[in-house]
Amino acid sequence: MNRTARDRGRDRDEEGRARSARPRDGLGRPLPYGAEGVPRQPEGVVRTPDETLREAQRLLDAGMPFHAHEVFEDAWKSGPGSERDLWQGLAQLAVGLTHAARGNTAGGARLLRRGAARLAGGPGSGAAAAYGIDAVGLVAWARELAERAGEGGAVEGADTAGVTRPAAAVDSVAVDRVAVERVPVGPVVVDAAAEAPRLRPDRP
């Protein structure tokens, strides 16, 4: 089947660009066609830095970090190259929180650390200060959450949101090494709304 034939059945947005029309939940996970999902963020929106931060904070507070990442993505694609690391770093923090909330703690922890590394004294640090972004606080938040989430036992790529951590999870091996009993430690389930960071502590 050639490329043109394959493209005929692809979902497209109003401008004809390929984009899945499947509904998604608040963490960006695809739902069956016909299900009621959360509206996607429009792509390619040009916002001022203040508008970007306000909209992203609103989405983070609502427990929708996946959607916040799309707002940051628009900012890095439409903004000056000197601010690329800033918006990419913030997007990585949002995606890291998304994965952690989905139950993919290993992937979430790695993305949180990558985002923190971009914000920690990188080329975008001047812009962060100019826009009132608490880069130091965000780096500390991301590293603390990455460490906490990384202690869970979720397998990378898993999607276990809604699974609670066992109250008495243990990992024990009999001393005589004859009878072995292993009970896997459950994944650390992150509440995206409860863990939402403050981008600018003194502003909404």
DADASUL-V425863 format. One record per backbone hydrogen bond with DSSP energy under -0.5 kcal/mol. CO is the residue of the C=O (numbers start at 1). NH is the residue of the N-H. If there is no record, write none. Layout:
BEGIN
co=CO nh=NH
co=CO nh=NH
END
This chain:
BEGIN
co=2 nh=6
co=3 nh=7
co=4 nh=8
co=5 nh=9
co=6 nh=9
co=7 nh=10
co=11 nh=19
co=13 nh=16
co=17 nh=13
co=23 nh=31
co=24 nh=38
co=25 nh=28
co=29 nh=25
co=32 nh=35
co=35 nh=37
co=38 nh=24
co=42 nh=45
co=45 nh=47
co=48 nh=52
co=49 nh=53
co=50 nh=54
co=51 nh=55
co=52 nh=56
co=53 nh=57
co=54 nh=58
co=55 nh=59
co=56 nh=60
co=57 nh=61
co=58 nh=62
co=59 nh=64
co=60 nh=63
co=64 nh=68
co=65 nh=69
co=66 nh=70
co=67 nh=71
co=68 nh=72
co=69 nh=73
co=70 nh=74
co=71 nh=75
co=72 nh=76
co=73 nh=77
co=74 nh=78
co=75 nh=79
co=80 nh=83
co=81 nh=84
co=83 nh=87
co=84 nh=88
co=85 nh=89
co=86 nh=90
co=87 nh=91
co=88 nh=92
co=89 nh=93
co=90 nh=94
co=91 nh=95
co=92 nh=96
co=93 nh=97
co=94 nh=98
co=95 nh=99
co=96 nh=100
co=97 nh=101
co=98 nh=102
co=99 nh=103
co=99 nh=104
co=100 nh=103
co=100 nh=190
co=102 nh=160
co=102 nh=161
co=103 nh=105
co=104 nh=108
co=105 nh=109
co=106 nh=110
co=107 nh=111
co=108 nh=112
co=109 nh=113
co=110 nh=114
co=111 nh=115
co=112 nh=116
co=113 nh=117
co=114 nh=118
co=115 nh=119
co=116 nh=120
co=119 nh=121
co=122 nh=125
co=123 nh=126
co=124 nh=128
co=125 nh=129
co=126 nh=130
co=127 nh=131
co=128 nh=133
co=129 nh=132
co=133 nh=135
co=134 nh=138
co=135 nh=139
co=136 nh=140
co=137 nh=141
co=138 nh=142
co=139 nh=143
co=140 nh=144
co=141 nh=145
co=142 nh=146
co=143 nh=147
co=144 nh=148
co=145 nh=149
co=146 nh=150
co=147 nh=151
co=148 nh=151
co=149 nh=152
co=155 nh=158
co=160 nh=163
co=162 nh=164
co=166 nh=169
co=170 nh=183
co=172 nh=181
co=174 nh=177
co=178 nh=180
co=179 nh=174
co=182 nh=184
co=186 nh=153
co=187 nh=189
co=188 nh=190
co=190 nh=192
co=191 nh=195
co=193 nh=196
co=197 nh=199
co=199 nh=134
co=200 nh=203
END
